[in-house]
């Protein structure tokens, strides 16, 4: 919000500023947070039956999402403890 802070100080501009910044907020804040929730869910909370076993690793690589969008990849099945 820092780039538009001065416009937010005027109450009548709030709705317009929020509407204009919706796309950037979604991609910079909501998207990464949702991806983290998905990774945590897959690694720590998912039913092993839904993944074919316990995951051994959950990966995330935001730097290489050029031709496709993969938010979470669960790789392998963990050895039983």
C-alpha positions in Angstrom: 0.0 0.0 0.0 3.0 2.3 0.3 2.9 3.6 -3.3 -0.7 4.8 -2.8 -0.6 5.8 0.9 -1.2 9.5 0.2 -4.3 8.7 -1.8 -5.6 6.4 1.0 -5.4 9.3 3.5 -8.5 10.9 1.9 -11.5 8.8 3.0 -13.5 9.4 -0.2 -10.6 7.7 -2.3 -10.5 4.5 -0.3 -12.9 2.4 -2.5 -11.3 3.6 -5.8 -7.8 2.9 -4.5 -8.7 -0.5 -3.2 -10.4 -1.4 -6.4 -7.4 -0.2 -8.5 -5.0 -2.2 -6.4 -7.0 -5.4 -6.2 -5.0 -7.3 -8.9 -1.6 -6.4 -7.3 -2.8 -7.3 -3.8 -4.2 -10.7 -5.0 -0.9 -11.6 -6.8 1.5 -10.2 -4.2 -0.3 -11.1 -1.0 -3.3 -13.4 -1.3 -1.6 -15.8 -3.9 1.6 -16.4 -2.0 -0.3 -16.8 1.3 -2.7 -19.3 -0.2 0.2 -21.3 -1.7 1.8 -21.5 1.7 -1.4 -22.7 3.2 -1.5 -25.4 0.5 2.1 -26.5 1.2 1.5 -26.7 5.0 -1.7 -28.6 4.4 -0.1 -31.1 2.1 2.9 -31.6 4.3 1.4 -31.6 7.8 -2.4 -32.1 7.6 -3.5 -34.0 4.5 -5.0 -37.4 4.9 -2.2 -39.9 3.8 -4.9 -41.7 1.7 -5.4 -38.6 -0.5 -1.7 -38.5 -1.4 -1.0 -42.2 -1.6 1.0 -42.0 1.7 2.8 -39.4 3.7 4.7 -36.9 1.6 8.4 -37.0 1.9 8.8 -33.4 0.6 6.7 -30.5 -0.6 8.4 -28.2 -3.0 7.7 -24.7 -4.2 9.6 -22.8 -6.8 8.1 -19.4 -7.6 11.1 -18.4 -9.8 10.4 -20.9 -12.6 6.6 -20.5 -13.1 7.1 -19.2 -16.6 5.2 -21.6 -18.9 3.0 -23.2 -16.3 1.5 -22.6 -12.8 2.3 -25.2 -10.2 1.7 -23.9 -6.7 2.5 -27.1 -4.8 4.2 -30.4 -5.7 4.2 -33.3 -3.3 7.2 -35.6 -4.2 7.6 -39.2 -3.0 6.1 -41.1 -0.1 7.9 -40.9 3.2 9.2 -44.1 4.8 7.2 -45.3 7.8 8.5 -44.2 11.1 
